[in-house]
């Protein structure tokens, strides 16, 4: 139910593939992020996301070219 609401709101769910894995490894090495966080960032960057929506906004603060917002600031919670 909650996922369909997000999809109706313009959110897109995408799989992790080898390109995302490679970019995630690069981000992890460059920024010292934990691998799951690096994969999330890589997925957003490689899929040209307008915005990464997360409650862990500070994790991604130093990444260049990635806009980050919380669900609350977007009116979803």
C-alpha positions in Angstrom: 0.0 0.0 0.0 2.7 2.5 1.0 4.9 1.7 -2.0 2.0 2.2 -4.5 1.4 5.6 -2.9 5.0 6.5 -3.5 4.8 5.3 -7.1 1.7 7.4 -7.6 3.7 10.4 -6.3 6.3 10.0 -9.0 8.8 7.9 -7.2 10.6 5.2 -9.3 12.0 1.9 -8.0 15.0 0.5 -9.9 17.1 -2.6 -9.5 20.8 -2.7 -8.5 22.8 -3.9 -11.5 26.5 -4.2 -12.2 26.9 -0.5 -13.2 25.3 0.5 -9.8 27.6 -1.9 -8.0 30.7 -0.5 -9.7 29.6 3.1 -9.0 28.8 2.2 -5.4 32.3 0.8 -4.9 33.7 4.0 -6.3 31.6 6.2 -4.0 32.4 3.9 -1.0 36.2 4.3 -1.7 36.0 8.1 -2.3 33.6 9.1 0.5 34.0 6.3 3.0 30.3 5.5 3.1 29.0 2.1 4.2 28.3 -0.1 1.1 24.5 0.0 1.4 24.6 3.8 1.6 27.0 4.0 -1.4 24.7 1.7 -3.4 21.7 3.9 -2.7 23.7 7.0 -3.8 25.0 5.2 -6.9 21.5 4.1 -7.9 20.2 7.7 -7.6 23.1 9.2 -9.5 23.1 6.6 -12.4 19.3 6.9 -12.8 19.4 10.7 -12.9 17.2 11.0 -9.9 15.8 14.5 -9.3 16.2 13.9 -5.6 17.2 11.1 -3.1 14.6 10.8 -0.4 15.9 9.6 2.9 15.8 10.2 6.6 19.6 9.9 6.7 20.2 13.2 4.9 23.6 13.9 6.5 25.1 10.7 5.2 25.0 12.1 1.6 25.8 15.7 2.4 29.3 15.6 0.8 28.3 13.9 -2.4 28.4 16.3 -5.4 25.5 16.4 -7.8 23.0 14.6 -5.6 20.0 16.5 -4.2 18.8 15.0 -0.9 15.5 15.6 0.9 13.5 14.0 3.7 10.0 12.6 3.2 8.8 15.2 5.6 10.1 18.1 3.6 8.3 16.7 0.5 5.1 16.3 2.4 5.0 12.4 2.4 5.0 11.9 6.1 
